[in-house]
Amino acid sequence: PLPPTPIDPERICDDFRLTNRPADFATVGPAGMLFFAWDGAPPGLAVRLTVEHIRTGSVVTVGAPTATDAGIILDVSAIPNWGLHRWVLELVVAILGAESDEVALESLCTYSGVFYIRRPSGQGAVPR
């Protein structure tokens, strides 16, 4: 087999950029959608979007199988909690261990922000 192609994280991150993301502290309804888009991603890498509820720490992770897919539409109804959330979008590369066959994921080119999901009508004042 061919040896793995070396990855230059600095060069990759110079080329990779988000072209669409929610504005920081954007408010979205409980049935809303958020759109993340990017360009300049090299083939062979994946994109991972992680959304964490600030109060509870619960996490939802969504991914694009290949970074060249260029976008993720996040259906907010798939997130179990309303309230303030932190999102992190990053390129992910699989690294094969030098001593074993174990594969580790390494994150590159991390972007992040926060958004707020409005409380669904009829629910109490404390975010779930």
N, C-alpha and C positions, 0 to 999 in steps of 0.2 A: 504493500500500500504506500501511497504518497505521504510524505510528512505533512503535518498541518501547516497551512499558510499562516505566517505570523500576522498578528493583528496589531495595528498601530492605533491605540485608543485615541490619541490626540488628533490624528488625521481623520478618523471616523467621526469624532465629535465635532470637528470643524465643518464637516459636510452635512451632518445630520441636524435638522432643525424642525421645530414644531411650526406648522403654518396655521393651525387652528387649535384653540384650547379655551376653556371657560375663563372669563375674567376672574381675577382673585375676588373672593367673597360674592361671586355671582349667586343669585337665588333662583332655584328651579322648583317647580311643583313636583308633587309625589309621583306624577305620571309623565314627567318630562324626559327629555333626552339631552345628553351632552355629547358633543362631537370633538374628537381629537384627530388631527391630521398632521402628517409630517412628510418631509422629502429628504433626499440625500442619504437614505439608508442603504448600506451595502447588502448584496444578496447573502443568504446564509445565516443571517441573524434574525432573531424574533424580537417583538416588542411586547412588554408587559406593562399593564396599567393596574395599579393597586390603589384601592380606595379604602381609607381607614376612618371609621367613625371616631371623632375626637374624644367624646365622653366615655364610650364603652370599650374602645380598642378593637371592635369587630372589624374584620377585613374581608373585602371582596376583591378578587383578582380576575382580570380579563386579559386575554392576549390575542395578538395577531400572529398566526402561525409563522409568517415570514414578515420581516420588516418592510419588504417591498409592497405589502398590501396597502400601505399608506394611510390607513385610517381605522378608527374604532368608534362606533356609535354606542354610547353607554346608556342603556335603558335604566333610568333611575328607579323604576319600580322593582328592579332586581336587587336593590340595596335595602336590607331589612330595617334600617334605622333612619329616622329623619333627624335633622339637626346639622351641625357643622361637621364637614368631612375634609380630610386631607387626601389629595391624589398625588401619585408619583408615576410618571411614565418614563420608561428606560429601555434602552436596547439591551438584549440579553444574548450572551454568547456561551455556548457549552465548551468547557475546558476539560479535556481528558487528563486524568491524573498521571503524573510521570511514573509512579511506582505501581499503579493498579489500573484496573479497567473502570474505576469510578469516574463519573462525570459530575463536575461541579458547574453551577451557573454563575457567571460573572456579569455584573451590571455595568453598563457603560452609558454615558450621555444622559444623565438623570435630569429630568424636569419635574417641578412640583408646584402645587398651588392648593387653594382651599375653595370650597363652595358650600352652600347651605341648601338643604332640601327642606322645603316648607312642610309643616305639620299637616297631615291629612285632616280634612274636616271631621269633626266628631271625636278626635283623640285629645287626651289630657295635655297639660302644659309641659310635662317632663318628657324629654326625648327618650324613645325606647332604644 
